[in-house]
Amino acid sequence: NDEDEMIQRFWRLWAGNAHCRHTVTHSPRGSIFRDSDAIEAAVRRLHRYLGPMVDVPKAFMREPELLRVTAEEVVRRTVALKTLLPFLDGRAFHLAPGLLMVEPAVLVAAAEALLGRPGE
């Protein structure tokens, strides 16, 4: 099944990434990073929402802190960013998932500072 293959890929990426291993070993007991069932549930849930658009295993590997954010909140932030910054695509979210850890208004201000306001 496609979802099971995605989960296997996630665990390969997660286990092979030094930053993820560091996150796990330096997290307290009871943390989501020490609960493989909770991690897997979070990955599956977000994949169901964003799977066709975002490489969810890569996003979590690159930004483990996203596991602390609910799937619904990640989707809300993704939609807000796509609405406010339409030039961002799914590739941007799995290459730089830290974008989803920043409030959309802050990113819009940064984009405007870099690119100028439309029409200027």
C-alpha positions, 0 to 999 in steps of 0.5 A: 500500500502507498501509505505504508511505503511512505511510512517506511521511507519516512523511517529510513530518512528519519533514522538516517538523519543526524539531526533527527537522531539528535532531536530524539536523544535530547528530548525528554521522556514523554516527548512526541520524539520518543513515541514512534506510534505518535510520530507515525500517526502524525506523518500518516495524517499529514500525508493524507492532507498534503501528500500529493503536494508535499513530500511529507517524509522529507519535510519532517526529516528536515524540520522535526519540530513540525511533529509538535504542530497538529496536522490541521495547523500545518494545513492551515499554515500551508493554505495561508502561505499559498494564499499570501505567497502564491509563488510558493509551491509544494517543493518549497514546503518540503525543501524548506519546511521551516517556513511552516514554523513561521507565522505567515504574516512574518513571511509575507513581510520578509518576501515584500522586503526582498521582492518589493510590493506588487506594483512597485 
